[in-house]
Amino acid sequence: MAQRDTRENSNARGAIWMLASGLSYSVAMALVKLLGDDYSSATQNAVRQFMGLVFLAPFILRDPRSAFTIRRPALMIARCAATSLSIVLAFNSFHALGLAEANALSFTRALFLMPMAALLLGESLDRHKIFATLAGFGGVLVILSPGSAHSLIGWPAAQGLLSALLVSWSVIMVKTMASDHSDLALLTWSTLLGMIFTAPFAAADWRMPTGIDALLLAVMGVLGVVTQACYIRGMTLGEASLMAPLDYVRILFITALGYMLFAELPTINVYVGSAIIIATALYVTLHSRRRDLASAVERE
Protein backbone atom coordinates (compact mmCIF):
# COMPACT_ATOMS: atom_id res chain seq x y z
CA MET A 1 0.00 0.00 0.00
CA ALA A 2 2.81 2.41 0.93
CA GLN A 3 4.55 1.70 -2.37
CA ARG A 4 1.34 2.40 -4.28
CA ASP A 5 0.81 5.67 -2.40
CA THR A 6 4.38 6.71 -3.17
CA ARG A 7 3.91 5.95 -6.87
CA GLU A 8 0.62 7.86 -7.02
CA ASN A 9 2.21 10.80 -5.22
CA SER A 10 5.11 10.79 -7.69
CA ASN A 11 2.69 10.69 -10.61
CA ALA A 12 0.72 13.61 -9.14
CA ARG A 13 3.87 15.70 -8.71
CA GLY A 14 5.04 14.70 -12.16
CA ALA A 15 1.72 15.80 -13.63
CA ILE A 16 2.10 19.25 -12.08
CA TRP A 17 5.55 19.62 -13.66
CA MET A 18 4.19 18.47 -17.03
CA LEU A 19 1.37 21.00 -16.89
CA ALA A 20 3.89 23.70 -15.97
CA SER A 21 5.95 22.67 -19.00
CA GLY A 22 2.90 22.94 -21.26
CA LEU A 23 2.00 26.38 -19.91
CA SER A 24 5.59 27.62 -20.25
CA TYR A 25 5.77 26.35 -23.84
CA SER A 26 2.45 27.98 -24.71
CA VAL A 27 3.46 31.39 -23.35
CA ALA A 28 6.82 31.14 -25.16
CA MET A 29 5.11 30.43 -28.49
CA ALA A 30 2.71 33.33 -27.92
CA LEU A 31 5.76 35.57 -27.46
CA VAL A 32 7.27 34.15 -30.66
CA LYS A 33 4.17 35.21 -32.56
CA LEU A 34 3.95 38.56 -30.76
CA LEU A 35 7.58 39.47 -31.59
CA GLY A 36 7.63 37.87 -35.04
CA ASP A 37 6.79 41.05 -36.94
CA ASP A 38 9.91 42.81 -35.63
CA TYR A 39 12.45 40.05 -34.97
CA SER A 40 13.29 37.14 -37.27
CA SER A 41 13.00 33.54 -36.15
CA ALA A 42 16.81 33.29 -36.29
CA THR A 43 17.14 36.26 -33.94
CA GLN A 44 14.61 34.82 -31.53
CA ASN A 45 16.34 31.43 -31.56
CA ALA A 46 19.77 33.01 -31.03
CA VAL A 47 18.43 34.78 -27.93
CA ARG A 48 16.80 31.55 -26.77
CA GLN A 49 20.04 29.60 -27.09
CA PHE A 50 22.05 32.35 -25.38
CA MET A 51 19.70 32.33 -22.39
CA GLY A 52 19.97 28.56 -22.28
CA LEU A 53 23.75 28.81 -22.17
CA VAL A 54 23.54 31.35 -19.33
CA PHE A 55 21.28 28.95 -17.44
CA LEU A 56 23.67 26.02 -18.00
CA ALA A 57 26.83 27.98 -17.14
CA PRO A 58 26.95 27.01 -13.42
CA PHE A 59 26.57 23.33 -14.27
CA ILE A 60 29.20 23.55 -17.02
CA LEU A 61 31.69 25.29 -14.73
CA ARG A 62 31.10 22.69 -12.03
CA ASP A 63 31.88 19.77 -14.35
CA PRO A 64 33.44 21.03 -17.64
CA ARG A 65 34.83 17.61 -18.55
CA SER A 66 31.40 16.02 -18.54
CA ALA A 67 29.89 19.03 -20.32
CA PHE A 68 32.29 19.05 -23.26
CA THR A 69 33.19 15.37 -23.70
CA ILE A 70 31.98 14.35 -27.13
CA ARG A 71 32.23 10.84 -28.58
CA ARG A 72 30.63 11.23 -32.00
CA PRO A 73 31.22 14.79 -33.17
CA ALA A 74 29.77 14.37 -36.67
CA LEU A 75 26.50 12.99 -35.32
CA MET A 76 26.39 15.66 -32.61
CA ILE A 77 26.83 18.44 -35.18
CA ALA A 78 24.16 16.94 -37.44
CA ARG A 79 21.70 16.60 -34.56
CA CYS A 80 22.26 20.14 -33.31
CA ALA A 81 21.94 21.54 -36.84
CA ALA A 82 18.65 19.67 -37.29
CA THR A 83 17.39 20.93 -33.93
CA SER A 84 18.32 24.53 -34.73
CA LEU A 85 16.60 24.35 -38.11
CA SER A 86 13.52 22.77 -36.55
CA ILE A 87 13.23 25.63 -34.05
CA VAL A 88 13.51 28.29 -36.76
CA LEU A 89 10.92 26.50 -38.91
CA ALA A 90 8.59 26.10 -35.92
CA PHE A 91 8.92 29.80 -35.08
CA ASN A 92 8.11 30.71 -38.70
CA SER A 93 5.05 28.47 -38.57
CA PHE A 94 3.79 29.97 -35.32
CA HIS A 95 4.29 33.47 -36.68
CA ALA A 96 2.48 32.88 -39.97
CA LEU A 97 -0.36 30.63 -38.76
CA GLY A 98 -2.73 30.90 -35.86
CA LEU A 99 -1.33 29.66 -32.55
CA ALA A 100 -3.74 26.71 -32.39
CA GLU A 101 -3.07 25.67 -36.01
CA ALA A 102 0.72 25.74 -35.63
CA ASN A 103 0.50 23.95 -32.29
CA ALA A 104 -1.70 21.23 -33.78
CA LEU A 105 0.86 20.59 -36.52
CA SER A 106 3.61 20.29 -33.90
CA PHE A 107 1.79 17.27 -32.45
CA THR A 108 2.74 15.29 -35.58
CA ARG A 109 6.21 14.67 -34.15
CA ALA A 110 4.68 11.73 -32.25
CA LEU A 111 3.47 10.31 -35.57
CA PHE A 112 6.86 10.72 -37.25
CA LEU A 113 8.58 9.05 -34.30
CA MET A 114 6.90 5.68 -34.80
CA PRO A 115 8.11 4.84 -38.33
CA MET A 116 11.43 6.59 -37.69
CA ALA A 117 12.12 4.52 -34.57
CA ALA A 118 11.36 1.37 -36.55
CA LEU A 119 13.66 2.44 -39.39
CA LEU A 120 16.61 3.76 -37.35
CA LEU A 121 16.38 1.89 -34.04
CA GLY A 122 14.86 -1.39 -35.20
CA GLU A 123 11.83 -1.01 -32.93
CA SER A 124 8.79 -3.09 -33.80
CA LEU A 125 6.11 -1.51 -35.97
CA ASP A 126 3.00 -3.62 -35.42
CA ARG A 127 -0.40 -3.14 -36.98
CA HIS A 128 -1.53 -0.95 -34.09
CA LYS A 129 1.26 1.57 -34.71
CA ILE A 130 0.74 1.46 -38.48
CA PHE A 131 -3.00 2.10 -38.05
CA ALA A 132 -2.35 4.92 -35.56
CA THR A 133 0.21 6.58 -37.83
CA LEU A 134 -2.07 6.49 -40.88
CA ALA A 135 -5.05 7.71 -38.87
CA GLY A 136 -2.95 10.45 -37.30
CA PHE A 137 -1.85 11.80 -40.66
CA GLY A 138 -5.50 11.67 -41.67
CA GLY A 139 -5.98 14.14 -38.82
CA VAL A 140 -3.29 16.33 -40.38
CA LEU A 141 -5.25 16.41 -43.63
CA VAL A 142 -8.35 17.47 -41.68
CA ILE A 143 -6.37 20.38 -40.18
CA LEU A 144 -4.90 21.40 -43.54
CA SER A 145 -8.36 21.16 -45.18
CA PRO A 146 -7.12 21.13 -48.80
CA GLY A 147 -9.58 22.67 -51.23
CA SER A 148 -11.68 24.38 -48.57
CA ALA A 149 -12.08 28.08 -47.85
CA HIS A 150 -9.97 27.60 -44.71
CA SER A 151 -7.21 25.57 -46.37
CA LEU A 152 -3.81 25.81 -44.66
CA ILE A 153 -1.95 24.27 -47.58
CA GLY A 154 1.17 26.38 -48.08
CA TRP A 155 4.71 27.04 -46.93
CA PRO A 156 3.87 28.00 -43.28
CA ALA A 157 2.14 24.66 -42.66
CA ALA A 158 4.92 22.82 -44.52
CA GLN A 159 7.46 24.45 -42.22
CA GLY A 160 5.51 23.25 -39.18
CA LEU A 161 5.43 19.68 -40.47
CA LEU A 162 9.11 19.74 -41.47
CA SER A 163 9.97 21.08 -38.01
CA ALA A 164 8.09 18.16 -36.41
CA LEU A 165 9.95 15.71 -38.66
CA LEU A 166 13.34 17.17 -37.68
CA VAL A 167 12.42 17.14 -33.99
CA SER A 168 11.53 13.45 -34.28
CA TRP A 169 14.88 12.67 -35.91
CA SER A 170 16.65 14.67 -33.20
CA VAL A 171 14.87 12.71 -30.47
CA ILE A 172 15.96 9.45 -32.08
CA MET A 173 19.55 10.70 -32.22
CA VAL A 174 19.45 11.67 -28.54
CA LYS A 175 18.35 8.14 -27.73
CA THR A 176 21.26 6.66 -29.66
CA MET A 177 23.80 9.09 -28.17
CA ALA A 178 22.61 8.84 -24.56
CA SER A 179 24.61 5.65 -24.08
CA ASP A 180 27.98 7.39 -24.45
CA HIS A 181 27.17 11.04 -23.68
CA SER A 182 26.08 12.62 -20.41
CA ASP A 183 22.84 14.60 -20.22
CA LEU A 184 24.93 17.70 -19.53
CA ALA A 185 27.01 17.14 -22.66
CA LEU A 186 23.91 16.75 -24.82
CA LEU A 187 22.42 19.94 -23.40
CA THR A 188 25.67 21.91 -23.57
CA TRP A 189 26.52 21.05 -27.14
CA SER A 190 22.93 21.48 -28.29
CA THR A 191 22.79 24.98 -26.82
CA LEU A 192 26.30 26.04 -27.85
CA LEU A 193 26.11 24.73 -31.42
CA GLY A 194 22.56 25.98 -31.74
CA MET A 195 23.73 29.48 -30.93
CA ILE A 196 26.67 29.19 -33.34
CA PHE A 197 24.50 27.89 -36.19
CA THR A 198 21.86 30.57 -35.70
CA ALA A 199 24.10 33.59 -34.99
CA PRO A 200 25.09 34.37 -38.63
CA PHE A 201 21.44 34.45 -39.73
CA ALA A 202 20.50 36.54 -36.72
CA ALA A 203 23.36 38.96 -37.43
CA ALA A 204 22.25 39.36 -41.06
CA ASP A 205 19.01 41.07 -40.05
CA TRP A 206 19.85 42.03 -36.47
CA ARG A 207 17.78 44.74 -34.85
CA MET A 208 18.84 45.87 -31.40
CA PRO A 209 15.89 45.25 -29.07
CA THR A 210 15.05 48.05 -26.71
CA GLY A 211 12.80 48.47 -23.71
CA ILE A 212 9.95 46.01 -23.46
CA ASP A 213 11.10 44.03 -26.51
CA ALA A 214 14.40 43.20 -24.84
CA LEU A 215 12.55 42.03 -21.75
CA LEU A 216 10.12 39.89 -23.75
CA LEU A 217 12.95 38.29 -25.75
CA ALA A 218 14.77 37.47 -22.52
CA VAL A 219 11.59 36.02 -21.01
CA MET A 220 11.07 33.92 -24.15
CA GLY A 221 14.61 32.57 -23.82
CA VAL A 222 14.15 31.73 -20.15
CA LEU A 223 10.82 30.03 -20.88
CA GLY A 224 12.56 27.78 -23.40
CA VAL A 225 14.84 26.50 -20.64
CA VAL A 226 11.98 26.30 -18.13
CA THR A 227 9.90 24.25 -20.57
CA GLN A 228 12.66 21.66 -20.97
CA ALA A 229 13.47 21.57 -17.24
CA CYS A 230 9.82 21.08 -16.24
CA TYR A 231 9.31 18.42 -18.91
CA ILE A 232 12.39 16.46 -17.82
CA ARG A 233 11.39 16.76 -14.14
CA GLY A 234 7.85 15.61 -14.85
CA MET A 235 8.99 12.61 -16.89
CA THR A 236 11.51 11.74 -14.17
CA LEU A 237 8.98 11.83 -11.33
CA GLY A 238 6.03 10.17 -13.04
CA GLU A 239 5.51 7.13 -15.22
CA ALA A 240 6.32 8.06 -18.81
CA SER A 241 3.18 6.41 -20.20
CA LEU A 242 1.05 8.57 -17.91
CA MET A 243 3.04 11.79 -18.25
CA ALA A 244 3.39 11.93 -22.05
CA PRO A 245 -0.35 12.42 -22.78
CA LEU A 246 -0.39 15.48 -20.48
CA ASP A 247 1.72 17.29 -23.07
CA TYR A 248 -1.42 17.60 -25.18
CA VAL A 249 -3.07 19.80 -22.57
CA ARG A 250 -1.09 22.67 -24.07
CA ILE A 251 -3.67 22.87 -26.84
CA LEU A 252 -5.99 24.41 -24.23
CA PHE A 253 -3.36 26.93 -23.12
CA ILE A 254 -2.45 27.80 -26.71
CA THR A 255 -6.07 28.27 -27.77
CA ALA A 256 -6.79 30.51 -24.77
CA LEU A 257 -3.69 32.65 -25.41
CA GLY A 258 -4.51 32.90 -29.11
CA TYR A 259 -7.95 34.24 -28.30
CA MET A 260 -6.79 36.65 -25.56
CA LEU A 261 -3.77 38.09 -27.36
CA PHE A 262 -4.65 37.83 -31.05
CA ALA A 263 -8.44 37.35 -31.13
CA GLU A 264 -7.90 34.00 -32.88
CA LEU A 265 -10.57 31.33 -32.91
CA PRO A 266 -9.56 28.05 -34.61
CA THR A 267 -11.89 26.49 -37.15
CA ILE A 268 -13.70 23.26 -36.34
CA ASN A 269 -11.24 21.43 -38.61
CA VAL A 270 -8.38 22.27 -36.25
CA TYR A 271 -10.26 20.84 -33.28
CA VAL A 272 -11.28 17.68 -35.14
CA GLY A 273 -7.83 17.12 -36.65
CA SER A 274 -6.11 17.73 -33.31
CA ALA A 275 -8.48 15.28 -31.62
CA ILE A 276 -7.62 12.60 -34.20
CA ILE A 277 -3.85 13.13 -33.81
CA ILE A 278 -4.06 13.12 -30.01
CA ALA A 279 -6.34 10.08 -29.96
CA THR A 280 -3.96 8.06 -32.14
CA ALA A 281 -0.96 9.01 -29.97
CA LEU A 282 -2.86 8.04 -26.81
CA TYR A 283 -3.94 4.80 -28.44
CA VAL A 284 -0.34 3.79 -29.10
CA THR A 285 0.73 4.88 -25.61
CA LEU A 286 -1.99 2.85 -23.88
CA HIS A 287 -1.46 -0.14 -26.16
CA SER A 288 2.27 -0.13 -25.42
CA ARG A 289 1.56 0.17 -21.69
CA ARG A 290 -0.78 -2.84 -21.74
CA ARG A 291 1.78 -4.84 -23.72
CA ASP A 292 4.56 -3.97 -21.27
CA LEU A 293 2.39 -4.92 -18.30
CA ALA A 294 1.48 -8.23 -19.95
CA SER A 295 5.15 -8.98 -20.60
CA ALA A 296 6.01 -8.20 -16.98
CA VAL A 297 3.29 -10.57 -15.75
CA GLU A 298 4.58 -13.34 -18.04
CA ARG A 299 8.14 -12.90 -16.72
CA GLU A 300 6.88 -13.27 -13.16
Residue pairs with C-beta under 8 A, 6 or more apart in sequence:
7 239
10 237
10 238
11 237
11 238
11 239
11 242
11 243
13 237
13 238
14 233
14 234
14 235
14 236
14 237
14 238
14 239
14 242
14 243
15 234
15 238
15 242
15 243
15 246
16 234
17 230
17 231
17 233
17 234
17 237
17 238
18 230
18 231
18 234
18 235
18 238
18 243
18 246
18 247
18 249
19 246
19 249
20 226
20 230
20 234
21 226
21 227
21 228
21 230
21 231
21 234
21 247
22 246
22 247
22 249
22 250
22 253
23 250
23 253
24 223
24 226
24 227
24 230
25 223
25 227
25 250
25 253
26 103
26 250
26 253
26 254
26 257
27 223
27 253
27 257
28 220
28 223
28 224
28 227
29 94
29 99
29 102
29 103
29 254
30 99
30 254
30 257
30 258
30 261
31 216
31 217
31 219
31 220
31 223
32 41
32 44
32 91
32 94
32 95
32 220
33 94
33 95
33 99
33 261
33 262
34 216
34 261
35 44
35 213
35 216
35 217
35 220
36 44
36 91
36 94
36 95
37 95
38 207
38 213
39 207
39 209
39 213
39 217
40 201
40 202
40 205
41 87
41 88
41 89
41 91
41 92
41 95
42 88
42 198
42 201
42 202
42 204
42 205
43 202
43 205
43 206
43 207
44 91
44 217
44 220
45 84
45 87
45 88
45 91
45 194
45 198
45 202
46 195
46 198
46 199
46 201
46 202
47 217
47 218
47 220
47 221
48 87
48 220
48 221
48 224
49 84
49 191
49 192
49 194
49 195
49 198
49 221
50 195
50 221
51 218
51 221
51 222
51 224
51 225
52 187
52 191
52 194
52 221
52 224
52 225
53 191
53 192
53 195
55 222
55 225
56 67
56 184
56 187
56 188
56 191
59 67
59 184
60 67
60 68
60 184
60 188
63 184
66 182
66 184
66 185
67 182
67 184
67 185
67 188
68 185
68 188
68 189
69 181
69 182
69 185
70 76
70 181
70 185
70 189
71 177
71 180
71 181
72 177
72 180
75 173
75 176
75 177
76 177
76 181
76 189
76 193
77 193
78 173
79 170
79 173
79 174
79 177
79 190
80 189
80 190
80 193
80 194
80 197
81 193
81 197
82 166
82 169
82 170
82 173
83 166
83 167
83 170
83 190
83 194
84 193
84 194
84 197
84 198
85 163
85 166
86 162
86 163
86 164
86 166
86 167
86 170
87 163
87 194
88 198
88 201
89 159
89 160
89 162
89 163
89 166
90 102
90 106
90 159
90 160
90 163
90 167
92 156
92 159
93 102
93 105
93 106
93 156
93 157
93 159
93 160
93 163
94 102
94 103
94 160
96 102
96 155
96 156
96 159
97 105
97 152
97 156
97 157
97 160
98 258
98 262
98 264
98 266
98 270
99 254
99 255
99 257
99 258
99 262
99 264
100 251
100 254
100 255
100 258
100 264
100 266
100 270
100 274
101 143
101 152
101 157
101 266
101 270
102 156
102 160
103 250
103 251
103 254
104 143
104 251
104 266
104 270
104 273
104 274
104 277
105 140
105 143
105 157
105 160
105 161
105 164
106 160
106 163
106 164
107 164
107 248
107 251
107 274
107 277
107 278
107 281
108 136
108 137
108 140
108 161
108 164
108 165
108 277
109 164
109 165
109 167
109 168
109 171
110 136
110 277
110 281
110 284
111 132
111 133
111 136
111 137
111 140
111 277
111 280
111 281
112 164
112 165
112 168
112 169
113 168
113 171
113 172
114 125
114 129
114 132
114 133
114 284
115 125
115 133
116 168
116 169
116 172
117 123
117 172
118 124
118 125
118 129
120 172
120 176
121 172
121 175
121 176
128 283
128 284
128 287
129 284
132 280
132 281
132 283
132 284
133 280
135 276
135 279
135 280
136 276
136 277
136 280
136 281
138 276
139 272
139 273
139 274
139 275
139 276
139 277
139 280
140 161
140 273
140 277
141 273
142 269
142 272
142 273
142 276
143 152
143 269
143 270
143 273
143 274
144 151
144 152
144 153
144 157
144 273
145 151
145 152
145 267
145 269
146 153
148 269
150 267
150 269
174 186
177 186
178 186
209 217
231 247
234 243
234 246
235 243
235 244
241 285
241 286
241 288
241 289
241 292
244 281
244 285
245 278
245 281
245 282
245 285
248 278
248 281
248 282
251 274
251 278
255 266
258 264
258 265
258 266
259 265
